[in-house]
């Protein structure tokens, strides 16, 4: 076995697996009429992500000289595709769990590769990055547990600072990425993972687009840093103005391969929006 291709691919594989897990969680949330994630069609998204993972794994296994494992993956994939389909599954209402054979198969295969490559640092980084993305994706749930319906970016940041600081020892609330003319300051970061994080708040489709534009502007300053090589931008939208697959497509089109965009939907509205709604409600009430 040639471990080097596996070590090189692990972070990307586990990142995509976490995307698939996010789509799976959205399916589970929507099955009980709760807000899920940012996918317009989470079942289709899950199928697409898993198929992309399958294609990547075929290349990685070939490069790693794991030909029998590659053949096994190819054969099992064909069986699942010809059966219920990739991404198909059964929702268990008793346990609030979406059982998806293709997801479980890929998940176990990637876990096996991570253990087999024998690089504890690569394994640790892959695990920690997957944990980070999982926590960031739970932002709406964590705000809900605190009873907060945010009216702006700072409220989202404050609560997530507490959770990130509790989970990651090398978490830094104050981060500066030195530039030639101007220094750049993401909202926070995790030093040992070289991961910088920003939070953006959007109460309209225009604000989602503005937040995406801010990512493009920031990228010019962040890219090239040796101390910070991974970037996460969390856009918290108060309604399903956009879908995450479209945001990721824009980042890919712009060539931001080290940038992970996470689009989340949760309760809240800007303070002015609350006032506007209250005013509109008052005007609509009948007078005595």
Secondary structure in CASP SS format (residue, H / E / C, confidence):
PFRMAT SS
TARGET T0000
AUTHOR 0000-0000-0000
METHOD secondary structure of the structure
MODEL  1
X C 1.00
X C 1.00
X H 1.00
X H 1.00
X H 1.00
X H 1.00
X H 1.00
X H 1.00
X H 1.00
X H 1.00
X H 1.00
X H 1.00
X H 1.00
X H 1.00
X H 1.00
X H 1.00
X H 1.00
X H 1.00
X H 1.00
X H 1.00
X H 1.00
X H 1.00
X H 1.00
X H 1.00
X H 1.00
X H 1.00
X H 1.00
X H 1.00
X H 1.00
X H 1.00
X H 1.00
X C 1.00
X C 1.00
X C 1.00
X C 1.00
X C 1.00
X C 1.00
X C 1.00
X C 1.00
X C 1.00
X C 1.00
X H 1.00
X H 1.00
X H 1.00
X H 1.00
X H 1.00
X H 1.00
X H 1.00
X H 1.00
X H 1.00
X H 1.00
X H 1.00
X H 1.00
X H 1.00
X H 1.00
X H 1.00
X H 1.00
X H 1.00
X H 1.00
X H 1.00
X H 1.00
X H 1.00
X H 1.00
X C 1.00
X C 1.00
X C 1.00
X H 1.00
X H 1.00
X H 1.00
X H 1.00
X H 1.00
X H 1.00
X H 1.00
X H 1.00
X H 1.00
X H 1.00
X H 1.00
X H 1.00
X H 1.00
X H 1.00
X H 1.00
X H 1.00
X C 1.00
X C 1.00
X C 1.00
X C 1.00
X C 1.00
X C 1.00
X C 1.00
X E 1.00
X E 1.00
X E 1.00
X C 1.00
X C 1.00
X C 1.00
X C 1.00
X E 1.00
X E 1.00
X E 1.00
X C 1.00
X H 1.00
X H 1.00
X H 1.00
X H 1.00
X H 1.00
X H 1.00
X H 1.00
X H 1.00
X H 1.00
X H 1.00
X H 1.00
X H 1.00
X H 1.00
X H 1.00
X H 1.00
X H 1.00
X C 1.00
X C 1.00
X C 1.00
X H 1.00
X H 1.00
X H 1.00
X H 1.00
X H 1.00
X H 1.00
X H 1.00
X H 1.00
X H 1.00
X H 1.00
X H 1.00
X H 1.00
X H 1.00
X H 1.00
X H 1.00
X H 1.00
X H 1.00
X H 1.00
X C 1.00
X H 1.00
X H 1.00
X H 1.00
X H 1.00
X H 1.00
X H 1.00
X H 1.00
X C 1.00
X C 1.00
X C 1.00
X C 1.00
X C 1.00
X C 1.00
X C 1.00
X H 1.00
X H 1.00
X H 1.00
X H 1.00
X H 1.00
X H 1.00
X H 1.00
X H 1.00
X H 1.00
X H 1.00
X H 1.00
X H 1.00
X H 1.00
X H 1.00
X H 1.00
X C 1.00
X C 1.00
X C 1.00
X E 1.00
X E 1.00
X C 1.00
X C 1.00
X C 1.00
X C 1.00
X E 1.00
X C 1.00
X C 1.00
X C 1.00
X C 1.00
X C 1.00
X C 1.00
X E 1.00
X C 1.00
X C 1.00
X C 1.00
X E 1.00
X E 1.00
X E 1.00
X H 1.00
X H 1.00
X H 1.00
X C 1.00
X E 1.00
X E 1.00
X E 1.00
X E 1.00
X E 1.00
X E 1.00
X E 1.00
X E 1.00
X C 1.00
X C 1.00
X H 1.00
X H 1.00
X H 1.00
X H 1.00
X H 1.00
X H 1.00
X H 1.00
X H 1.00
X H 1.00
X H 1.00
X H 1.00
X H 1.00
X H 1.00
X H 1.00
X H 1.00
X H 1.00
X H 1.00
X H 1.00
X C 1.00
X C 1.00
X C 1.00
X C 1.00
X C 1.00
X C 1.00
X C 1.00
X E 1.00
X E 1.00
X E 1.00
X E 1.00
X E 1.00
X E 1.00
X E 1.00
X E 1.00
X C 1.00
X C 1.00
X C 1.00
X C 1.00
X C 1.00
X C 1.00
X H 1.00
X H 1.00
X H 1.00
X H 1.00
X H 1.00
X H 1.00
X H 1.00
X H 1.00
X H 1.00
X H 1.00
X C 1.00
X C 1.00
X C 1.00
X C 1.00
X C 1.00
X E 1.00
X E 1.00
X E 1.00
X E 1.00
X E 1.00
X E 1.00
X E 1.00
X C 1.00
X C 1.00
X C 1.00
X C 1.00
X C 1.00
X H 1.00
X H 1.00
X H 1.00
X H 1.00
X H 1.00
X H 1.00
X H 1.00
X H 1.00
X H 1.00
X H 1.00
X H 1.00
X H 1.00
X H 1.00
X H 1.00
X C 1.00
X C 1.00
X C 1.00
X C 1.00
END
